[in-house]
Amino acid sequence: MPSADLPNSKTEIQSHLLFEAAKIPMLIISPEDGSIVDANTAAISYYGYTYDQIRHLRVTDLNQLSEEATLAEMNRAAEQKRNHFFFVHKLASGELRDVEVHSGPLIANEKQYLYSVIHDVTDRRAAEEKLSELNRDFITLLDNTSDFIYFKDIDSRFRFCSQTLANITGHKNWQEMKGKHDLEVFPADTAAIYYEEERPVFEQGKALLNKVDPYYDESGKSAG
């Protein structure tokens, strides 16, 4: 479904053949008014329009973000130094999809155009949101539980812990403990106990169960 307006030179014809054969939706857009000048077969299939229908649309007919939201996304992309944008596109069926759009300038037949390569990231964004929700719930647990909870890496350094544990070690926020070793957090006597007890966990994968160890409370008083 090549557009008669675009290819002219041999190089342009070859480029257009690659454009048409691509399995990823691609559009060619007029920078003057945002009208869609051309669309490859993958784009026709993805958006659900006929070739003639999509060539009567503007890119703003696809993008469902407001002008203000679109500008904000473009500014974020510039600040983050990324060459792609996240938009919400509407298919012919009315379905809304999250898309990642890569755009750039294109010269064809001595005219200036914009090309856009569209990747559907709806499933990925949904998974990311689910992960973010789980992360928020986990942080809420760490911030509010009264239990001593912690996780350490293979070098016995804290990756995360509950705020309750952070409080008794003099940390205003549990994230301040990230990367610290027991010797940097606890008095030497208790740090030595914790370190020796945890060695079999790291070295042999043995569970540490039903242990009651001493600790110092926020006032520095021995407890446990």
N, C-alpha and C positions, 0 to 999 in steps of 0.2 A: 504493500500500500504506500509506495513512495509518493512524496509530494513533488509536483512538477516545479515548485518554486525554489527548491533548495539545491540539489546537485547540479553542478555545471562542469567543473574540471574533472579530470580522471581521478584525482585524489579525493575530490568531494563525492564522486560516485562510489568509490571504494569505501569511504567512510560511511556513506549512507547505507551501503549493503551490510556493513558491520552493525550499524544502528538497527536495521530491520531484523537482523538475525539474532540480536542479543536476547537472552532469556529474562533479563531484568527490565521492568518497565522504564521507558525513557521518553521524555517529551522535549520538543524544541519550542521555545517560547519567544514571542516578540517582546523585547524590553520596553517598547514604546507604550503598549497598552495591556501587556500580560496575556494577549491572546495566544492560544495554542496553535502553532503553525504546523506541527507534525507530531505524530505519535507512532511508536513501533508496535508490532503485533502483541508483544508482551503487555504493553500499556493498555491496548484495546481490550485484551482478555482480562486484565486486572480490574480496570475501572468499569467494565461492562457496557461501554458505549460502542456504537458503530464508529468507523473511521470518520464519516462525515459529521456525526454528532459531536465527537470530541473536538473536531477542528472548528466548531462553532462556539466553543467554550473559552473562557479565560481561566487562568490558573486560580484566580480568586473564587471561581465556581467550585473548584475542588477543595481548596483550603478553607477549612471551617473556623479557623482562628480569626478573631477580630483583627482589624488593622492595627490596633494598639498592641494586642498580644503577639501578632506577627513581628512587629517592630521590636518588641521586647525580646523575642527569641533570637532575632538577628543580632541584637546588641549583645546578648549572652554569648552567642557563638563567637563574636568578635573578641569579647573579653576573655573567653576561654581558648581562643586561638584554634578553633576547630573549623573545618571547611564543610560542615554539613549542618542542617537545621532539622529540628523536630517539629512537625506539623500534624494536624489532624485532617485527613482527606476523606471526602464523601464519595462513595461509589454510586453508580447509576441506580442501584437498588435502594439507596438511602442509608446503607450501612456506613458507619464511621470507623476509620482505621487509623492507627498511629503509624506515621511514616517518618523515615529518615531520608532527607532529600539532599543530594549532592548536586551542586549547580556550578556552572562556569560559563565563560564567554565562548561564543562560536561564530566564526566567520564563514559564510557560505554565499556564493554568487555575489561577492563583494558587499554583503549585507551583514549587519551585526545581529546575532541572536543569542539566546541563553539556552543551554541544555540543562536538563534535570534528570538525574538518575534516582529512581524511587525504590527504597527498600521498606517493605512492610515489617514493622517492629512491634506490632500489637501484642503478640504473645510474649516477646521479650520484656516489654514495658510492664505487662501484667505480672510477670514473674519477679521483676525488680521491685514492683510495688508490694508484692506479697512478702518478699524478703525484707524490705524496709519496715513493713508492719511488724514482722516477727522481731526485727532488731529493736524497734521501739518498745515492744512488749518486754523484751529481755532486759533492756536498760531500765525500764520501769521496775522490774523485779529487783535488779541490783540496787537501785536507788531506795527501795522501800522495805526489802526484807530485813528481818531482825537477825537472820542467820549469818554466820561467817561462810561466805562462798568465794571461791577463787579458782582460777585456772592458770596453770604455768606452762611455759614451753619446755623443750628438752634441756635447756640450760638453767632450768629452775628459776626463771624470771617471770614475773606476773604479766599475764595477758589481760586479765580483768579480774575484778573482785567486787564484793558487795560494799556498799557505802558504810555499813556497820563495821566491817573490818578496817576500812579506810579511817574511820573515826578514831578507833583505838590506837592507830599508828600515827596519828597526828596529821592526817591528810584531809584537806577540806573537800576534795573530790577524789573518788576512787580512780579516776583516769590518771591522776598524778602518780599512781603506783605502777603504771604500765612500764615494763622494761626493768623494774627494780628487782634485785635479789633479796632473799630473806635478810642477809647481813646488812642491807641498806635500809631495812624496814623495821626489824625487830632488834631488841637487845641481844647481845652476843650469845647469852646462855640459851634463850628460847630459840634463836635462829639456828643454833647448832642442833637442837633437838628436832626441829622441823626438817632440816636438811637431811639428817641421817635417816629419819623415818621415811622420807620420800624417795630415797635412793633406790630401794627395791621396786618402787612403782615405775620409775623411769628405766631402770636397767633390766628388770625382769617382768614388768607388767603385772606385778602382784598388787591386788587391791589392799588399801589401808582401811581397816574397819574397826569400829568400836574403840577407838583410841581417845583418851581424854588427856589433853596436854595443858600445861600452864601457859598463861599469857598475861600481859600487862594491860590494865584498863587505861582509859583516857587520862586518869590522874597519875598513872605510873605505878599503881598498886598491883602486886602480883595476884593473879586470880586463876581460876580454872580447876 
